Amino acid sequence: MKCQACKSIDTRVTLSLGRVVPVNLMEDINKSSSSDTRFSLDLVFCRNCQLVQIESELPKEVVFPSHYPYVSGSTQILVDNFKEQAMLAMQILEIKSDDVVVDIGSNDGSLLLQYFDKCKVIGIEPTNAANIANLKNITTFQEYFTIDSAVKLNNLYSTKIKLVTACNVFAHIPNLENLIEGIKKLIQEKGVFLSESHYLFSLIESLQFDTIYHEHLRYYSATFLVEYFKKHNLQVFRIDKIITHGGSIRVWVSNPGNFKVQDSVAKILMEEAPYYENFEKYLEDFAQRVYFWRHSFRKLISGLRQSGKKISGLGAPSRSSTLLSFAGMSESDISEIGEVLASSKIGKYMPGTGIKIVTEDEMLSNSPDIILILAWHIKDELIKVLKNKYFAGQVLIPLPQPELLSLNKNLL
């Protein structure tokens, strides 16, 4: 394959997660679950520019269908992060009431809501989540972001665009070259581009292979981003490590000279340098750890099932689809998965597994012995939910290593 960034063909598969059903192809329980549209899911890296990426690029209508089930406002940690981001941006960029903030992939408007009463906000969102945002009076165009989108917004707001954000979408949009050109058209001379993305080295160090799926085309390091933006005559002037999605980076970019480059940039580049000394071997070791995890997890689940334990899941984030598919789990292993009452995933099958998604209360009423916390990156929050609902069994935390815990007063 050609690298998504530099177009080199010197790429290599470093981890193969098999053929999986895209995370948003979720069938209704009352329909047949026989459909099994699978695509390869391989992690590759480019020997030329060092970008880590997936090999398969699926049609955007498959990856981000209009009925895309996730809404940002359903995750409190993410909402809290957006509040922090807005506070920092208002201070650093001195955003005024007549300035414009544009959010690419704005979902239900949860990020723009933090800027709403401070300046003008505009969202670009291809899914029906745009309707939720518009109901909140957050002007949102329901479309995929393209260079044409950038031209349209430029014509409407011109030099008033102070900040362009892309949170958990900057690694998702195909054609990185066009994406950067569109962003440059929006920020023009004085604006700032701010992205938040999964952080490659947090993913690897904590074995977060489950965050690899077709929606996530690229996995960024600070080293790659600083060099890539530099090639496009843009400058990274600040980088923050943040806790969202199990470890992410917030990267601030402007035209060169507009902002003083902060110490945080040099600091993270120094931290990353040892990983690049033998990067290919480092990625190979990661893959071997992932394959060993699968062996350990399958062995644990098999032993628990043979001893008569009933196992249910809690939380159905997209990442759980990768985990369950890669581990070869089915309804004979995991009885059902509980989700929050408002989730649009209730009444669906977890893609490619035949496991039903039900409400948390329905799952608990079926008296599981063990609850597998699939949204393990927010495990503390979910364990509190279980304790509040008087669940007295055990919980299984799947990553970074399978860990079985008893719910008692000492936990948390």
N, C-alpha and C positions, 0 to 999 in steps of 0.2 A: 504494500500500500504506500501511497504518498503521505508524507507528514502533513498534518493539517496546518502547520505554521510555515515551515520552510520549503515544503514540497519535495524534500529529499525522498528517494526510494530506499535509503539505507535505514530501514526500520526493522524491528525484531519483536516477535511475540514473547512477552515475559511471563504472562499468566493467562491460562485459558479456563474460563468459567463455564464452558460448554455451550450448548444451544438452549436459550431460555426464551420464555414468552415475555414481550415487553411489559413493563410494570403497569401500564395503564390500560391494557387489554383485559378488563375484568368482566367476566360473564355473570349474568344474573343467576341466582341459585335455582329459580324456577324454570330455567332453561337448561338444555343439555350442556354438559361441560366437556364435550368431545372435541371442540375446536382447540387446536394446539399449534398456533402460529409461532414458530420458534426461529430465532436468529442467533448466530454465533455471538458470543460475548468474550472477546479477547482483549487483554490489555497489552499495548505495545509501547515501545519508546523509540525515539529517533536518535540515532547515533550522531547526527549532525548538530541538532539544536537542543537535544536532551528533553524535548517535550514528551511527557507521558500522556497517552491518549488511548481511546478504544478504536478498534479496527473498523467496526460496522457503523455506518451513518444511515439511519433509517429515515423514511419520509417524515417530515415534521408533523404531518397530520396523524401519524401513528404514535409518535412520541408525545406530542402535545395536542390531543384531540380537544374539540370544543367542550367536551364534558369532563375535562381534566379534573380529577377529584380533590386535589390538595388546595387548601386555602391557608394562607400565611397566618391569619389571625387565630387559627386553632392551636398554635404552639406558643405558650407564654414566654418561653426562653427566647424565641425569635422576636416576639413583640418587644420584650425588654431590650434586646439588642438594637432594634430599630430606634427605640427611644434614646439610647446612648449615642447611636450614630448621629441622629438629628441634633442632639445637644452639642456634640463635637463640631459638626459641620457648620452649624449656626455661628459658633464661636470662631473657628479657624477661618472660615470664608467670609464672615461678616455679612451673612445673607440678610437682605432688607425686604421690605414688604412688596416692592415692585419687581423683585427678582423671580426667576422661574426655576423650579426643580423638576426635572424629567426623570421618571423611573422606567427603565426598560424591563419588561416582564413584571409588571406591577401587581399582578395577581389581584387580590381583593382590596388593594389600596392600603394595607396595613402599614407599610413604610411611609407612604405619602401622607397618611393621616397624622404622622408625627410632625410634619412640616405645614400642615393644612392652614392653621391660623396664623402662620408667620410669613407666608409668601404664597405665590401662585404655584399650583402643582398640576402636573400633567402625567398621565400614565399611558403606557403602551402595553397591551396585554391581548394575546391571541385567543384565550379561552373564555368561557362564559363567566369566569370570575370577574371579568370586566363589568358585568352587570351589577355585581355586588358593590363594586367601587363606585359606579355611577349613582347608585341609590344613596351613597354617602355624600353625594355632591362632589366627588373627586373626578374631574374630567378625565375620562379614560377612552382611548381609541382602541377598539377591538380589532387588532391586526398584528401580524408578525413584524418585528422591527427589521427594516431594510434601509438602504440608502435613500429610497424614496420617502420613507417615514421621516428621516432626518431632514431632507429638503423641505418637506411640508411643515415640520415644526419650526425650522429656521425661518421660513417665509412668514409664519404666524408670530413668532416671538423674537426673532433676530438676536440682538446682543443681550437680551434680557435673561437668557439661559445661563444661570450661575453654576448649576450643578446637574450632572447627569449621573444617575446611579444604575447599577446592574447587580442586584444582590441574588446570588444563587442562580444566575442565568448567564453570566459572562462565559462560563465554560460549556454552556448548553447550546449556543447558537452556532449553526454551521457557517462555514466560510469566514474564518477569523479575519482574513484580510479586509473583506467588505465590512465586517462589523466594526473594525477599528476606523475605517474611512468614514462610516456613518457617525461614529462617536466624535471624530475630529470635526465633522461638519456642524455638530451640535455645540461643542464647547468653543469653537472658533478660537479667538486670541486669549480670552481671559477666563474662560470657564474651567471647571474641574470635572474629571471623571473619577467616580468612586465605585470600585467593585468589591464584592464579597464572594469568595469561592472556597470550596473545600481545599484544605491545605495538604499538598502531596505528602509531606513528611509526617504530619499527624496521622494521615490515613495509613501509611506504611508502619509507623512505629506502634500504633495501637491495633494493627491488623484489621483495619476497616475495609476489607474487600467487599463488604455488603453495600458500600456506597458506590460501587462500580455497577452501572447499568446504562442502558442505551440513551437515557436522557442526559447523562454526563459524558460529554465528548472528550473533555480534556481535564487533566489534573495538574494544577499549577504549583510551581515553587516560586519563591521570590526571585531566585536567580534567573529563571526563565523569563518572568514578566519584566524585570528591570531591563534585560537585554532586548526583549521583543519590542517594548515601548520605545526604547532608545532608537531602534532601527526605523521606527515610524516618527522620529523627531518629537517624541513625547518623553516626559521625565517623571519617574516615580519619586515623590518627595516625602512620602510617609507610608509606613506599613504597620498595621496593628494585628496582633494575633488575637482572635476572638474564639469563644467557646462553642458557637453555634455549629450544629451538625457534626459534633464530635471533634471539632477543631477546624477553624477556617482562618483565612487572612483577609483583612480589609486593606485595599491598596488604593492610595490617593495619587492621581496623575494629573499633570497640567502641561502646558507648553513650557519649554525650558526657561528658567530664570524667573518665572512668576512667583515661585515659592522657594524658600530656603529648604534644601534637602536635610531632613532631620536625621538624627543619630540612629533612629530605629531601622533605617534602610541598611546602613553599614553593619549594624548588629546582626540582623537576620541573615545577611549575606555571609558573614563570618560563621554563623552557626551552621549554615548549609554546606560550606566548603568541604568538610570532611566526607560528606555523603557522595560528593562528586569525584573523589579520588579514585574510586573504583565503582562507578555508578551501576554498570551492568551487573556486576557481582552482587551489589546491594539489592537490586531488583530481583535477581535470581533467588537470593536468600529469602526475600519476602514471599515469593511464589511457593517455595518449599514449606514455609511456615503455614501458608494458607492450605496447602494440600494436607499437611499434618493435622491442622485444625479439623478438616472434614473427617478424617479418620477417627479422631478422638470424639467428635460430636456424634457421629453415627453410632459409634460403639456405646456411648453413654445413653443415647436415646433407646437403642435396641435393648440394653440391659434394663432400663427403667420399664419399658413396655413388657418385657418378659417377666418382670416381677409383679405385673398387674397394675402398675401405676397408670392413671389417666392423666395425659398431658394436654393442656390447652395453651394457646398463645395469647399475649396481650399486646395490642398495638399492631397496626398494619401499615407502617410507613413504606414507601417505595423500596427502601433498602431491604426490608424483610423478604421481599420477593426474591432478590438475589440470594440471600442466605438460605432460604428454604429450598430453592431450586438447586443450588449448588450442592447442598447436603442431601438431595434426593428425598426430601420429606413429602409425605402424602397424608391423606385423611386417616390412614391407619396408624400414623405416628402422632400427629397432632389433631386432636378431635375437632377443634374449632378455634377461631381467633376472635377475641373480644375487642371492640372498638368503641370510642366515645359515641354517645347517642346521636349527636348531630352529623356523624360521618356519612358521606355519600357512599362509602365502601360497604356499609352494612347491607346484607342481602346479596353480596357478590362472592365469587370464588377468588381466593388468592391465586394469581396467574400461574398456570402450569402445574398446580398441585392438587386441585380438587378439595382444598380445605375451605370450609365456609367461614365467612366473616359475619359475626353476630354482635349484638350489643354486649357491653361489659357485664351488665346484670344477667343477661341470658347465659353467658359463658359461666359466670359464677354459680348460677342456679343449677348447673349441671355437675356441680361438685368435683372439679378437677383436684387431683392430688398435687400436681405440679403445674405452675404457670411459667411458660417460657416468655420472657420479656423481650419481644422482638424489637421494640423501640428502646434498645438498651442504652442508647446515648442519652436518654432522659430517664434512666432507671430509678433515680432517687425520687423523682416526681411520681412515677407509676407505683413504686413500692408504697408510698404514702397513700395513694388511692386505694390500694389493696388492703392496707391496714385499716383505713377508714371504713371499708366495706366488710371488715371482720374476716378476711380470708386468713385461715390458720395453717395452710399447707406450706409447701416449699416453692421457691422461685428459682428459675434457672436463668442465669445471665450468660448469654452465648459468647460474647466477645469482651476482651481480647482472647480469653480462654474460657471454655465452659466451666461455670461455677454454680454449684447447687447450694442454696442458702435457705435456712429456716426463718420464717417470719416470727420474730419474737421481739421483746422490748429492747433487746440490745442492738437489733438491726436498725441502722440509721440513728 
